[in-house]
Amino acid sequence: MQNLQTQSYDIPLHDIKTIIEVQEYSFYYLLAIVAISSIVVLGFIYLIYKYFKNRNIYNERKEHFKILTSVDLKDTKKAAYAITFYGATFKDDGDRQKGMYQNLIDRLEVYKYKKNVDDFDGETLSYIELYKGMIDV
């Protein structure tokens, strides 16, 4: 037992290397993941905001097209004025629309500016329907 107490603990260790500093990048990875996910979430929130903001915006073309399709063609005088007014929204879409609109206006002149007017003739009705069909909303 005496041998155990006299033993020295200053034995040189050749297998164990000295402590070295290890680079730890997990904190930087965490910051990068947080930054990227924040950008994605903020982008998603922005897109949702823009969707709800633009959802109820008044679209003049759509509204005028609805009015044009719902015009009562039996009331000839009011229909002629309504088609002239609301049809002007779409006349600048192209050369065909501009020519068709001008032709339609010329045909509708007969039904305006008079106290009593007849019903639309078949040719004018077909021009009205053709112009409605040309409209892209």
C-alpha positions in Angstrom: 0.0 0.0 0.0 2.8 2.2 0.5 3.7 2.1 -3.1 0.5 3.7 -4.1 1.0 6.7 -1.9 4.5 7.5 -3.2 3.6 7.4 -6.8 3.9 10.6 -8.7 1.0 11.9 -10.7 3.1 14.0 -13.0 3.3 11.4 -15.7 3.9 12.9 -19.2 1.0 12.0 -21.5 2.0 11.7 -25.1 -1.3 10.6 -26.6 -3.4 13.7 -25.7 -3.0 16.8 -27.7 -3.4 20.3 -26.3 -6.8 22.0 -26.4 -7.4 23.9 -29.7 -10.2 26.3 -30.5 -12.9 24.8 -32.8 -14.7 27.1 -35.1 -18.5 26.9 -34.4 -20.7 28.2 -37.2 -24.1 27.0 -35.9 -24.9 30.5 -34.6 -24.3 32.0 -38.1 -26.4 29.3 -39.7 -29.2 30.1 -37.2 -29.0 33.8 -38.1 -29.1 33.0 -41.8 -32.1 30.7 -41.5 -33.9 33.3 -39.4 -33.2 36.1 -41.9 -34.3 34.0 -44.9 -37.4 32.8 -43.2 -38.2 36.4 -42.1 -37.9 37.6 -45.7 -40.1 34.8 -47.0 -42.8 35.4 -44.3 -42.7 39.2 -44.9 -43.0 38.6 -48.7 -45.9 36.3 -48.2 -47.6 38.9 -45.9 -47.0 41.6 -48.5 -48.6 39.5 -51.2 -51.7 38.8 -49.1 -51.9 42.5 -48.3 -51.8 43.4 -52.0 -54.4 40.7 -52.8 -56.9 42.1 -50.3 -56.2 45.7 -51.2 -56.7 45.1 -55.0 -59.6 42.8 -54.6 -62.2 45.5 -54.3 -60.8 48.1 -56.6 -63.3 49.6 -59.0 -62.7 48.4 -62.5 -64.3 50.8 -64.9 -64.0 48.5 -67.9 -65.8 45.6 -66.2 -68.5 47.9 -64.9 -69.1 49.5 -68.2 -69.2 46.0 -69.9 -71.8 44.8 -67.4 -73.9 47.9 -68.1 -73.6 47.4 -71.9 -74.7 43.8 -71.6 -77.6 44.7 -69.4 -78.9 47.6 -71.5 -82.6 47.3 -72.2 -82.8 47.4 -76.0 -86.6 47.9 -75.9 -86.2 51.4 -74.6 -84.5 52.6 -77.8 -83.6 56.2 -77.0 -82.0 55.4 -73.6 -80.3 52.4 -75.0 -78.8 54.5 -77.8 -77.4 57.0 -75.4 -76.1 54.3 -73.0 -74.4 52.4 -75.8 -72.8 55.6 -77.0 -71.6 56.6 -73.6 -70.4 53.2 -72.2 -69.2 51.9 -75.5 -66.7 54.7 -75.7 -64.7 53.0 -73.0 -63.7 50.3 -75.4 -63.2 52.2 -78.6 -59.5 52.7 -78.2 -58.7 49.0 -77.8 -57.7 48.6 -81.4 -58.4 49.8 -84.9 -61.2 47.3 -85.4 -63.0 48.5 -82.3 -62.5 52.1 -83.2 -64.0 51.6 -86.7 -66.8 49.4 -85.3 -67.6 52.0 -82.6 -67.7 54.8 -85.2 -70.0 52.8 -87.4 -72.2 52.0 -84.4 -72.4 55.7 -83.4 -73.4 56.6 -87.0 -76.2 54.0 -86.8 -77.4 55.1 -83.4 -77.7 58.8 -84.4 -81.1 58.1 -85.9 -82.4 57.0 -82.5 -81.2 60.1 -80.6 -82.3 63.7 -80.5 -85.9 62.9 -81.3 -88.9 62.9 -79.0 -90.3 59.6 -80.3 -88.2 56.9 -82.0 -88.9 53.5 -83.4 -87.4 50.2 -82.2 -83.9 49.2 -83.4 -83.8 47.6 -86.8 -82.3 44.2 -87.2 -79.0 45.5 -88.7 -78.4 47.9 -85.8 -79.1 45.2 -83.3 -76.6 42.9 -85.0 -74.0 45.7 -85.0 -74.6 46.2 -81.2 -74.2 42.5 -80.6 -71.1 42.4 -82.7 -69.5 45.3 -80.9 -70.3 43.6 -77.5 -68.6 40.5 -78.8 -65.5 42.4 -79.8 -65.0 43.7 -76.3 -62.2 42.2 -74.2 -62.5 42.8 -70.5 
